[in-house]
Amino acid sequence: MSVTRGFQDFILDLLGSLDPVPRRMFSGVGLFHSGVMFGLLVRDTLYLRVDDATRERFESAGCRPFSYQRGERQVSLSAYYGVPEELLDQQDELLDWVGGAIAAARRAASNARPATSRSGVRQNRRKRSVGSG
């Protein structure tokens, strides 16, 4: 599921005006803008963040969600859809789609619940059991 360095550089060049920050993630690359992940590069494909406000645009263009094989099972991440291949030849249009993905990522971040640490829960349980004994 990796991404080639050439494809990554190509996409970063196309999106250069947005100053995306690439970060290696598993066998792909996450694309970040102002602290939110708006894109994903996997198998030399660009996937963008979608939500209820932007998903229809992707589906109307025949785009599919990011998916991968996990054991015997096909896993689909409906939050990221592949972009139409022709957008890679239309920089202005691609930047418009990426703007929507950044907005979707910001909405998702603002709606996210604060993360709870599983290790923090365990630590609290340990404190109670130590103090009760």
MITITOR-563151 format. One record per atom (N, C-alpha, C): residue number from 1; atom name; x, y, z. Coordinates in Angstrom, 1 decimal, padded with zeros to 4 digits. Each point is the difference from the previous one (the first is absolute). Layout:
> voro, gulum, x, y, z
> NUM, CA, X, Y, Z
...
This chain:
> voro, gulum, x, y, z
> 1, N, 000.8, -001.2, 000.0
> 1, CA, -000.8, 001.2, 000.0
> 1, C, 000.9, 001.3, 000.0
> 2, N, 001.2, -000.1, -000.3
> 2, CA, 000.9, 001.1, 000.1
> 2, C, -000.3, 001.1, -001.1
> 3, N, 000.7, 001.1, 000.1
> 3, CA, -000.1, 001.1, -001.0
> 3, C, 001.4, 000.2, -000.4
> 4, N, 000.2, 000.2, -001.3
> 4, CA, 001.4, 000.3, -000.5
> 4, C, 000.3, 001.4, 000.3
> 5, N, 001.3, 000.2, 000.1
> 5, CA, 000.5, 001.4, 000.3
> 5, C, -000.3, 000.9, -001.2
> 6, N, 000.1, -000.5, -001.2
> 6, CA, -000.4, 000.9, -001.2
> 6, C, -001.4, 000.5, 000.1
> 7, N, -001.0, -000.9, 000.3
> 7, CA, -001.4, 000.4, 000.1
> 7, C, -000.1, 001.0, 001.1
> 8, N, 000.6, -000.3, 001.2
> 8, CA, -000.1, 000.9, 001.1
> 8, C, 000.5, 001.4, -000.4
> 9, N, 001.1, 000.1, -000.6
> 9, CA, 000.6, 001.3, -000.4
> 9, C, -000.9, 000.7, -001.0
> 10, N, -000.6, -000.8, -001.0
> 10, CA, -000.9, 000.6, -001.0
> 10, C, -001.2, 000.6, 000.7
> 11, N, -000.6, -000.7, 001.0
> 11, CA, -001.2, 000.6, 000.7
> 11, C, 000.4, 001.2, 000.8
> 12, N, 001.1, -000.1, 000.7
> 12, CA, 000.5, 001.1, 000.8
> 12, C, 000.3, 001.3, -000.9
> 13, N, 000.5, -000.3, -001.2
> 13, CA, 000.2, 001.1, -000.9
> 13, C, -001.3, 000.7, -000.4
> 14, N, -001.0, -000.9, -000.4
> 14, CA, -001.3, 000.5, -000.4
> 14, C, -000.7, 000.8, 001.1
> 15, N, 000.2, -000.4, 001.3
> 15, CA, -000.7, 000.7, 001.1
> 15, C, 001.0, 001.0, 000.7
> 16, N, 001.1, 000.3, -000.6
> 16, CA, 001.0, 000.8, 000.6
> 16, C, -000.5, 001.3, 000.6
> 17, N, -001.0, 000.7, -000.7
> 17, CA, -000.5, 001.3, 000.5
> 17, C, -000.7, -000.2, 001.4
> 18, N, -000.4, -001.2, 000.3
> 18, CA, -000.6, -000.2, 001.3
> 18, C, 000.9, -000.4, 001.1
> 19, N, 001.3, -000.2, -000.3
> 19, CA, 001.0, -000.5, 000.9
> 19, C, -000.4, -001.2, 000.8
> 20, N, -000.4, -001.1, -000.7
> 20, CA, -000.4, -001.2, 000.8
> 20, C, 001.2, -000.6, 000.7
> 21, N, -000.3, -000.6, 001.1
> 21, CA, 001.1, -000.7, 000.8
> 21, C, -000.2, -001.5, -000.1
> 22, N, 000.9, -000.7, -000.7
> 22, CA, -000.1, -001.4, -000.1
> 22, C, 000.5, -000.7, 001.3
> 23, N, -000.7, -001.1, 000.4
> 23, CA, 000.5, -000.8, 001.1
> 23, C, -000.2, -001.4, -000.3
> 24, N, 001.1, -000.8, 000.1
> 24, CA, -000.1, -001.5, -000.3
> 24, C, -001.0, -000.6, 001.0
> 25, N, -000.9, -000.8, -000.5
> 25, CA, -001.0, -000.7, 000.8
> 25, C, -000.1, -001.4, -000.5
> 26, N, 000.3, -001.0, 000.8
> 26, CA, 000.0, -001.4, -000.5
> 26, C, 000.7, -000.1, -001.3
> 27, N, -000.6, -000.4, -001.1
> 27, CA, 000.7, -000.1, -001.2
> 27, C, -000.4, 001.1, -001.0
> 28, N, -000.6, 001.1, 000.5
> 28, CA, -000.4, 001.1, -000.8
> 28, C, 000.5, 001.3, 000.6
> 29, N, -000.6, 001.1, -000.5
> 29, CA, 000.4, 001.3, 000.4
> 29, C, -001.3, 000.8, 000.3
> 30, N, -000.1, 000.6, 001.2
> 30, CA, -001.1, 000.9, 000.3
> 30, C, 000.4, 001.4, -000.4
> 31, N, -000.9, 000.8, -000.5
> 31, CA, 000.2, 001.4, -000.3
> 31, C, -000.7, 000.8, 001.0
> 32, N, 000.7, 001.0, 000.6
> 32, CA, -000.6, 000.8, 001.0
> 32, C, 000.1, 001.5, -000.4
> 33, N, -001.0, 000.8, 000.5
> 33, CA, 000.0, 001.4, -000.2
> 33, C, -000.5, 000.6, 001.3
> 34, N, 000.7, 000.9, 000.6
> 34, CA, -000.4, 000.6, 001.3
> 34, C, -000.4, -001.0, 001.0
> 35, N, 000.7, -001.1, 000.1
> 35, CA, -000.2, -001.0, 001.0
> 35, C, -001.1, -001.0, -000.2
> 36, N, -000.7, 000.1, -001.2
> 36, CA, -001.0, -001.0, -000.3
> 36, C, 000.4, -000.8, -001.2
> 37, N, -000.3, -001.3, 000.0
> 37, CA, 000.3, -000.9, -001.1
> 37, C, -001.1, 000.1, -001.0
> 38, N, 000.3, 000.5, -001.2
> 38, CA, -001.0, 000.2, -001.1
> 38, C, 000.2, -001.1, -001.1
> 39, N, 001.1, -000.6, 000.0
> 39, CA, 000.3, -000.9, -001.1
> 39, C, 000.8, -001.2, 000.3
> 40, N, 000.0, -001.0, -000.8
> 40, CA, 000.8, -001.2, 000.2
> 40, C, 000.5, -000.5, -001.4
> 41, N, 001.3, -000.3, 000.0
> 41, CA, 000.6, -000.6, -001.2
> 41, C, 000.3, -001.5, 000.3
> 42, N, -000.7, -000.8, -000.8
> 42, CA, 000.2, -001.5, 000.2
> 42, C, -000.1, -000.6, -001.4
> 43, N, 000.9, -000.9, -000.3
> 43, CA, 000.0, -000.7, -001.3
> 43, C, 000.0, 001.0, -001.2
> 44, N, 000.8, 001.0, 000.2
> 44, CA, 000.1, 001.1, -001.0
> 44, C, -001.4, 000.5, -000.5
> 45, N, -000.8, 000.2, 001.0
> 45, CA, -001.4, 000.6, -000.1
> 45, C, -000.1, 001.1, 001.0
> 46, N, -000.6, 001.1, -000.4
> 46, CA, -000.4, 001.1, 001.0
> 46, C, -001.4, -000.2, 000.5
> 47, N, -000.1, -000.1, 001.3
> 47, CA, -001.4, -000.1, 000.6
> 47, C, -000.1, 001.3, 000.8
> 48, N, -001.3, 000.6, 000.0
> 48, CA, -000.3, 001.2, 000.7
> 48, C, -001.0, -000.3, 001.0
> 49, N, 000.0, 000.8, 001.1
> 49, CA, -000.9, -000.1, 001.1
> 49, C, -001.4, 000.5, -000.5
> 50, N, -001.0, -000.7, 000.4
> 50, CA, -001.4, 000.3, -000.4
> 50, C, -000.9, 000.0, 001.2
> 51, N, -001.1, 000.7, -000.1
> 51, CA, -001.0, -000.1, 001.1
> 51, C, -001.4, 000.2, -000.7
> 52, N, -001.0, 000.1, 000.7
> 52, CA, -001.4, 000.1, -000.6
> 52, C, -000.1, 001.2, -000.9
> 53, N, 000.8, 001.0, 000.2
> 53, CA, -000.1, 001.2, -000.9
> 53, C, 000.8, -000.2, -001.3
> 54, N, 000.9, -000.9, -000.1
> 54, CA, 000.8, -000.1, -001.2
> 54, C, 000.0, -001.4, -000.7
> 55, N, -000.6, -001.0, 000.7
> 55, CA, 000.0, -001.4, -000.5
> 55, C, -000.7, -000.1, -001.4
> 56, N, -001.1, 000.7, -000.1
> 56, CA, -000.8, 000.0, -001.3
> 56, C, 000.9, 000.3, -001.2
> 57, N, 000.8, 001.0, 000.2
> 57, CA, 000.9, 000.4, -001.2
> 57, C, 000.9, -001.1, -000.4
> 58, N, 000.5, -000.7, 000.9
> 58, CA, 000.9, -001.2, -000.3
> 58, C, -000.8, -001.1, -000.6
> 59, N, -001.2, -000.3, 000.6
> 59, CA, -000.8, -001.1, -000.5
> 59, C, -000.5, 000.3, -001.4
> 60, N, -000.4, 001.2, -000.3
> 60, CA, -000.5, 000.4, -001.3
> 60, C, 001.1, -000.1, -001.0
> 61, N, 001.2, 000.1, 000.3
> 61, CA, 001.2, -000.1, -000.9
> 61, C, 000.4, -001.5, -000.1
> 62, N, -000.7, -000.9, 000.7
> 62, CA, 000.4, -001.4, -000.1
> 62, C, 001.1, -000.4, 000.9
> 63, N, 000.4, 000.8, 001.0
> 63, CA, 001.1, -000.3, 000.9
> 63, C, -000.5, -001.0, 001.0
> 64, N, 001.0, -000.8, 000.5
> 64, CA, -000.2, -001.0, 001.0
> 64, C, 000.7, 000.3, 001.3
> 65, N, -000.5, -000.5, 001.1
> 65, CA, 000.8, 000.2, 001.3
> 65, C, 001.2, -000.8, 000.0
> 66, N, 001.0, 000.4, 000.8
> 66, CA, 001.2, -000.7, 000.2
> 66, C, -000.4, -001.4, 000.7
> 67, N, 000.7, -001.0, -000.5
> 67, CA, -000.3, -001.4, 000.5
> 67, C, 001.3, -000.8, 000.0
> 68, N, 000.1, -001.0, 000.8
> 68, CA, 001.1, -000.9, 000.0
> 68, C, -000.4, -001.3, 000.5
> 69, N, 000.8, -001.0, -000.2
> 69, CA, -000.2, -001.4, 000.4
> 69, C, 000.6, -000.2, 001.4
> 70, N, -000.8, -000.5, 000.9
> 70, CA, 000.6, -000.4, 001.3
> 70, C, -000.4, -001.4, 000.2
> 71, N, 001.0, -000.9, -000.2
> 71, CA, -000.3, -001.4, 000.1
> 71, C, -001.0, -000.4, -001.1
> 72, N, -001.1, -000.6, 000.4
> 72, CA, -001.0, -000.4, -001.0
> 72, C, -001.0, 001.1, -000.2
> 73, N, 000.1, 001.1, 000.6
> 73, CA, -001.0, 001.0, 000.0
> 73, C, 000.4, 001.3, -000.7
> 74, N, -000.9, 000.6, -000.8
> 74, CA, 000.2, 001.2, -000.6
> 74, C, -000.5, 001.1, 000.9
> 75, N, 000.9, 001.0, 000.3
> 75, CA, -000.3, 001.1, 001.0
> 75, C, -000.1, 001.2, -000.9
> 76, N, -001.0, 000.8, 000.3
> 76, CA, -000.2, 001.3, -000.8
> 76, C, -000.1, 001.1, 001.0
> 77, N, 000.7, 001.1, -000.3
> 77, CA, 000.0, 001.2, 000.8
> 77, C, -000.8, 001.1, -000.7
> 78, N, -001.2, 000.2, 000.4
> 78, CA, -000.9, 000.9, -000.7
> 78, C, 000.3, 001.4, 000.2
> 79, N, 001.0, 000.3, 000.8
> 79, CA, 000.4, 001.4, 000.2
> 79, C, 001.0, 000.5, -001.1
> 80, N, 000.6, -000.9, -000.8
> 80, CA, 000.9, 000.4, -001.0
> 80, C, -000.4, -000.6, -001.3
> 81, N, -000.1, 000.8, -001.1
> 81, CA, -000.4, -000.4, -001.3
> 81, C, 001.2, 000.3, -001.0
> 82, N, 000.2, -000.9, -000.9
> 82, CA, 000.9, 000.3, -001.1
> 82, C, -000.4, 001.1, -000.9
> 83, N, 000.9, 000.8, -000.5
> 83, CA, -000.4, 001.1, -000.9
> 83, C, -000.1, -000.5, -001.4
> 84, N, -000.8, 000.6, -000.8
> 84, CA, 000.0, -000.3, -001.5
> 84, C, 001.4, 000.2, -000.6
> 85, N, 000.5, -001.0, -000.7
> 85, CA, 001.3, 000.0, -000.5
> 85, C, 000.3, 001.3, -000.9
> 86, N, -001.0, 000.4, -000.7
> 86, CA, 000.2, 001.2, -000.9
> 86, C, 000.3, 001.3, 000.8
> 87, N, -000.4, 000.0, 001.3
> 87, CA, 000.4, 001.2, 000.8
> 87, C, 001.5, 000.2, 000.1
> 88, N, 000.7, -001.1, -000.1
> 88, CA, 001.5, 000.2, 000.1
> 88, C, 000.6, 000.7, -001.1
> 89, N, -000.8, 000.3, -001.1
> 89, CA, 000.4, 000.8, -001.1
> 89, C, -000.7, 001.4, 000.0
> 90, N, -000.8, 000.3, 001.0
> 90, CA, -000.7, 001.2, 000.2
> 90, C, 000.2, 000.6, 001.3
> 91, N, 001.2, 000.7, 000.2
> 91, CA, 000.4, 000.4, 001.3
> 91, C, -001.0, 000.9, 000.7
> 92, N, -000.6, 001.0, -000.7
> 92, CA, -000.9, 000.9, 000.7
> 92, C, -001.2, -000.8, 000.5
> 93, N, -000.5, -000.9, -000.8
> 93, CA, -001.2, -000.8, 000.4
> 93, C, 000.4, -000.9, 001.2
> 94, N, 001.2, -000.6, -000.1
> 94, CA, 000.4, -000.8, 001.1
> 94, C, 000.1, 000.8, 001.3
> 95, N, 000.6, 001.2, -000.1
> 95, CA, 000.1, 000.8, 001.2
> 95, C, -001.4, 000.4, 000.6
> 96, N, -001.0, 000.1, -000.8
> 96, CA, -001.3, 000.2, 000.4
> 96, C, -000.6, -001.2, 000.8
> 97, N, 000.3, -001.2, -000.5
> 97, CA, -000.4, -001.2, 000.7
> 97, C, 000.7, -000.1, 001.3
> 98, N, 001.3, 000.3, 000.0
> 98, CA, 000.8, -000.1, 001.2
> 98, C, -000.5, 001.0, 001.1
> 99, N, -000.4, 001.2, -000.5
> 99, CA, -000.6, 001.0, 000.9
> 99, C, -001.2, -000.6, 000.7
> 100, N, -000.8, -000.7, -000.7
> 100, CA, -001.2, -000.7, 000.6
> 100, C, 000.4, -001.0, 001.0
> 101, N, 001.1, -000.7, -000.3
> 101, CA, 000.5, -001.1, 000.9
> 101, C, 000.6, 000.6, 001.3
> 102, N, 000.7, 001.1, -000.1
> 102, CA, 000.5, 000.7, 001.2
> 102, C, -001.2, 000.5, 000.8
> 103, N, -001.0, 000.5, -000.6
> 103, CA, -001.2, 000.5, 000.8
> 103, C, -000.6, -001.2, 000.7
> 104, N, -000.1, -001.2, -000.7
> 104, CA, -000.6, -001.2, 000.5
> 104, C, 000.8, -000.4, 001.2
> 105, N, 001.3, 000.0, -000.1
> 105, CA, 000.9, -000.4, 001.1
> 105, C, -000.1, 000.9, 001.2
> 106, N, -000.2, 001.3, -000.3
> 106, CA, -000.2, 000.9, 001.2
> 106, C, -001.3, -000.2, 000.7
> 107, N, -001.0, -000.3, -000.8
> 107, CA, -001.3, -000.3, 000.6
> 107, C, 000.0, -001.2, 000.8
> 108, N, 000.7, -001.0, -000.5
> 108, CA, 000.2, -001.3, 000.8
> 108, C, 000.7, 000.2, 001.2
> 109, N, 001.1, 000.8, 000.0
> 109, CA, 000.8, 000.3, 001.2
> 109, C, -000.8, 000.8, 001.0
> 110, N, -000.8, 000.9, -000.4
> 110, CA, -000.8, 000.8, 000.9
> 110, C, -001.1, -000.8, 000.6
> 111, N, -000.5, -001.0, -000.7
> 111, CA, -001.1, -000.9, 000.6
> 111, C, 000.5, -001.2, 000.8
> 112, N, 001.3, -000.2, -000.1
> 112, CA, 000.6, -001.2, 000.7
> 112, C, -000.1, 000.2, 001.5
> 113, N, -000.3, -001.1, 000.6
> 113, CA, 000.0, -000.1, 001.5
> 113, C, 001.5, 000.0, 000.5
> 114, N, 000.2, 000.6, 001.2
> 114, CA, 001.4, -000.1, 000.5
> 114, C, 000.4, -001.5, 000.2
> 115, N, 001.2, -000.3, -000.4
> 115, CA, 000.5, -001.4, 000.1
> 115, C, 000.2, -000.3, 001.5
> 116, N, -000.3, -001.3, 000.3
> 116, CA, 000.2, -000.5, 001.3
> 116, C, 001.1, -001.0, -000.1
> 117, N, 000.9, 000.0, 000.9
> 117, CA, 001.2, -000.8, 000.0
> 117, C, -000.4, -001.4, 000.6
> 118, N, 000.2, -001.0, -000.7
> 118, CA, -000.3, -001.4, 000.6
> 118, C, 001.0, -000.2, 001.1
> 119, N, 001.2, 000.4, -000.2
> 119, CA, 001.0, -000.2, 001.1
> 119, C, -000.3, 000.8, 001.2
> 120, N, -000.6, 001.2, -000.2
> 120, CA, -000.4, 000.8, 001.2
> 120, C, -001.1, -000.6, 000.8
> 121, N, -000.9, -000.7, -000.7
> 121, CA, -001.1, -000.8, 000.6
> 121, C, 000.6, -001.1, 000.9
> 122, N, 000.9, -000.7, -000.6
> 122, CA, 000.7, -001.1, 000.7
> 122, C, 000.7, 000.6, 001.3
> 123, N, 000.7, 001.1, -000.2
> 123, CA, 000.7, 000.6, 001.1
> 123, C, -000.9, 000.4, 001.1
> 124, N, -001.2, 000.5, -000.3
> 124, CA, -000.9, 000.4, 001.0
> 124, C, -000.5, -001.3, 000.7
> 125, N, -000.2, -001.0, -000.7
> 125, CA, -000.5, -001.3, 000.6
> 125, C, 001.1, -000.5, 001.0
> 126, N, 001.2, 000.1, -000.4
> 126, CA, 001.1, -000.5, 000.8
> 126, C, 000.1, 000.8, 001.3
> 127, N, -000.2, 001.3, -000.1
> 127, CA, 000.1, 000.9, 001.2
> 127, C, -001.1, -000.4, 001.0
> 128, N, -001.2, -000.3, -000.6
> 128, CA, -001.1, -000.4, 000.9
> 128, C, 000.3, -001.3, 000.7
> 129, N, 000.5, -000.9, -000.8
> 129, CA, 000.2, -001.4, 000.6
> 129, C, 001.1, 000.1, 001.0
> 130, N, 001.1, 000.8, -000.2
> 130, CA, 001.1, 000.1, 000.9
> 130, C, -000.5, 000.7, 001.3
> 131, N, -000.8, 001.0, -000.1
> 131, CA, -000.5, 000.7, 001.2
> 131, C, -001.0, -000.8, 000.8
> 132, N, -000.7, -000.9, -000.6
> 132, CA, -001.0, -000.8, 000.7
> 132, C, 000.5, -001.2, 000.7
> 133, N, 001.3, -000.3, -000.1
> 133, CA, 000.4, -001.2, 000.4
> 133, C, 000.8, -000.2, 001.2
